[in-house]
Amino acid sequence: MDVVSDAISAVRLGRPSSNRLRVGGSWCTRLAPYDGAGFHVVLEGGCWLLPDGGGDPVTLGPGDAVLLPHGTGHVIADSPADRATVARAVPFEQYAGSAPQGGTELLCGKYRLDRSRVHPLLAELPDVVLLPNRVGSNPELRFAIDLLGRELEQARPGACLAVPSLLDLLLVYLVRAWLAGASTGAWPAALGDPVTAAALRALHSDPAAPWTNDRLAAEAGVSRPTLARRFTTLVGRPPMAYLTWWRLTYAATLLRDTADPLATIAHQVGYAGPYAFSHAFNREFGTTPGRYRTELQDRPPLPVS
């Protein structure tokens, strides 16, 4: 695995959902804050997006994509959203259930995320990530958008598997495009630094390995002091502290997504046995692994939409 894949896998819940929306004339709709991430892709026409909290309106044209990684509430409309526009906004569900009409077509969707252990890479994403449709930029993202549009044009055999898979792929490409285009931020810098990126790749590829600072420095091809300085500066914590945090975060994902016994999970994340694993997990999460899993099982099931 790699950092981006692991960061997304650790927080993603259930299946993503999407709606294809066609509107025209004077229109304005509101999407309430959401415990996950949302996105919009303009397939045809254009619109404006106004995030909650007084952010500047964002104009969207054909092929533009926008990711709201923290589930920020917002309005999308046919014109710049001022106070009067926001006041007349109707719930998105009302538009999503209406008959298609008009010259603007959007693909709108959302991902369920577990906010209890968000990787700092995802936490660093801004409230609104705009990825404009520029010739030659982000070709994989453009290809995924085209595929999604085609799948949603009509019901095709296998669409129930294809669409959620393409939506997951879209999220990866959206995050990847942000990383490639970001001019500031700790994690774009960390993944762009060859030494830190090599160390992160090694830790995520095999978190259960008996890593030491010396072994990790050799993997990255630098001295131990160089690794410690560059890694700590860019990631925000020393290599072994990051490894401990990631092992326990990964363990929490395994407790959520598998029925593996604690001894198996302990081994998968680099602990000699359940006792050492339980002690470390309790220190990080304030509860034992068994109680953590039980509390997850006692949660009400996720709603369908």
Solvent accessible surface area in square Angstrom, and as a share of the most:
residue,aa,sasa,rsa
1,M,129,0.58
2,D,63,0.32
3,V,7,0.04
4,V,20,0.11
5,S,35,0.23
6,D,9,0.05
7,A,0,0.00
8,I,5,0.02
9,S,38,0.25
10,A,2,0.01
11,V,1,0.00
12,R,71,0.26
13,L,34,0.17
14,G,56,0.54
15,R,140,0.51
16,P,14,0.09
17,S,35,0.23
18,S,29,0.19
19,N,65,0.33
20,R,77,0.28
21,L,5,0.02
22,R,68,0.25
23,V,6,0.03
24,G,32,0.30
25,G,69,0.66
26,S,87,0.56
27,W,6,0.02
28,C,3,0.02
29,T,0,0.00
30,R,79,0.29
31,L,34,0.17
32,A,70,0.54
33,P,93,0.58
34,Y,57,0.22
35,D,97,0.50
36,G,0,0.00
37,A,2,0.02
38,G,12,0.12
39,F,1,0.01
40,H,4,0.02
41,V,0,0.00
42,V,0,0.00
43,L,46,0.23
44,E,78,0.35
45,G,30,0.29
46,G,29,0.28
47,C,4,0.02
48,W,75,0.26
49,L,0,0.00
50,L,33,0.16
51,P,14,0.09
52,D,56,0.29
53,G,87,0.83
54,G,73,0.70
55,G,30,0.29
56,D,117,0.61
57,P,58,0.37
58,V,26,0.15
59,T,81,0.47
60,L,5,0.02
61,G,20,0.19
62,P,85,0.53
63,G,15,0.14
64,D,19,0.10
65,A,1,0.00
66,V,0,0.00
67,L,1,0.00
68,L,1,0.00
69,P,7,0.04
70,H,56,0.25
71,G,5,0.05
72,T,26,0.15
73,G,1,0.01
74,H,9,0.04
75,V,3,0.02
76,I,0,0.00
77,A,0,0.00
78,D,51,0.27
79,S,38,0.24
80,P,69,0.43
81,A,9,0.07
82,D,86,0.45
83,R,220,0.80
84,A,73,0.56
85,T,8,0.05
86,V,55,0.32
87,A,89,0.69
88,R,106,0.39
89,A,23,0.18
90,V,40,0.23
91,P,80,0.50
92,F,18,0.07
93,E,127,0.57
94,Q,113,0.50
95,Y,44,0.17
96,A,33,0.26
97,G,71,0.68
98,S,57,0.37
99,A,76,0.59
100,P,106,0.67
101,Q,124,0.55
102,G,38,0.37
103,G,46,0.44
104,T,15,0.09
105,E,16,0.07
106,L,0,0.00
107,L,0,0.00
108,C,4,0.02
109,G,13,0.12
110,K,65,0.28
111,Y,1,0.01
112,R,29,0.11
113,L,14,0.07
114,D,11,0.05
115,R,79,0.29
116,S,75,0.49
117,R,12,0.04
118,V,35,0.20
119,H,0,0.00
120,P,40,0.25
121,L,0,0.00
122,L,16,0.08
123,A,60,0.47
124,E,57,0.26
125,L,7,0.03
126,P,59,0.37
127,D,80,0.41
128,V,33,0.19
129,V,5,0.03
130,L,70,0.35
131,L,15,0.07
132,P,37,0.23
133,N,70,0.36
134,R,157,0.57
135,V,161,0.93
136,G,73,0.70
137,S,34,0.22
138,N,40,0.21
139,P,87,0.55
140,E,81,0.36
141,L,2,0.01
142,R,41,0.15
143,F,126,0.53
144,A,1,0.00
145,I,8,0.04
146,D,74,0.38
147,L,55,0.27
148,L,0,0.00
149,G,9,0.08
150,R,133,0.48
151,E,34,0.15
152,L,49,0.24
153,E,108,0.49
154,Q,106,0.47
155,A,107,0.83
156,R,94,0.34
157,P,139,0.88
158,G,50,0.48
159,A,20,0.15
160,C,107,0.64
161,L,133,0.66
162,A,32,0.25
163,V,20,0.11
164,P,18,0.11
165,S,69,0.44
166,L,23,0.11
167,L,2,0.01
168,D,36,0.19
169,L,67,0.34
170,L,0,0.00
171,L,10,0.05
172,V,36,0.20
173,Y,35,0.13
174,L,0,0.00
175,V,1,0.01
176,R,119,0.44
177,A,9,0.07
178,W,27,0.10
179,L,27,0.13
180,A,87,0.68
181,G,65,0.62
182,A,30,0.23
183,S,114,0.74
184,T,110,0.64
185,G,35,0.34
186,A,44,0.34
187,W,6,0.02
188,P,18,0.12
189,A,46,0.35
190,A,0,0.00
191,L,52,0.26
192,G,62,0.59
193,D,22,0.11
194,P,100,0.63
195,V,12,0.07
196,T,0,0.00
197,A,15,0.11
198,A,18,0.14
199,A,0,0.00
200,L,0,0.00
201,R,134,0.49
202,A,12,0.09
203,L,0,0.00
204,H,4,0.02
205,S,68,0.44
206,D,67,0.35
207,P,15,0.09
208,A,34,0.27
209,A,7,0.06
210,P,106,0.67
211,W,26,0.09
212,T,72,0.42
213,N,38,0.19
214,D,83,0.43
215,R,107,0.39
216,L,0,0.00
217,A,4,0.03
218,A,79,0.61
219,E,106,0.47
220,A,17,0.13
221,G,64,0.62
222,V,40,0.23
223,S,61,0.39
224,R,122,0.45
225,P,92,0.58
226,T,28,0.17
227,L,1,0.01
228,A,39,0.30
229,R,143,0.52
230,R,76,0.28
231,F,0,0.00
232,T,51,0.29
233,T,104,0.61
234,L,41,0.21
235,V,15,0.09
236,G,62,0.59
237,R,80,0.29
238,P,68,0.43
239,P,3,0.02
240,M,48,0.22
241,A,45,0.35
242,Y,0,0.00
243,L,5,0.03
244,T,51,0.30
245,W,30,0.11
246,W,5,0.02
247,R,33,0.12
248,L,3,0.01
249,T,1,0.01
250,Y,61,0.23
251,A,0,0.00
252,A,0,0.00
253,T,13,0.08
254,L,17,0.09
255,L,4,0.02
256,R,46,0.17
257,D,86,0.45
258,T,51,0.29
259,A,98,0.76
260,D,45,0.23
261,P,85,0.53
262,L,55,0.27
263,A,54,0.42
264,T,57,0.33
265,I,0,0.00
266,A,0,0.00
267,H,139,0.62
268,Q,64,0.29
269,V,0,0.00
270,G,26,0.25
271,Y,37,0.14
272,A,115,0.89
273,G,20,0.19
274,P,63,0.40
275,Y,185,0.70
276,A,45,0.35
277,F,1,0.00
278,S,29,0.19
279,H,110,0.49
280,A,4,0.03
281,F,0,0.00
282,N,67,0.34
283,R,160,0.59
284,E,78,0.35
285,F,54,0.22
286,G,63,0.61
287,T,17,0.10
288,T,42,0.24
289,P,1,0.01
290,G,32,0.30
291,R,135,0.49
292,Y,21,0.08
293,R,35,0.13
294,T,69,0.40
295,E,90,0.40
296,L,24,0.12
297,Q,130,0.58
298,D,109,0.57
299,R,125,0.46
300,P,113,0.71
301,P,126,0.79
302,L,91,0.45
303,P,91,0.57
304,V,153,0.88
305,S,88,0.57
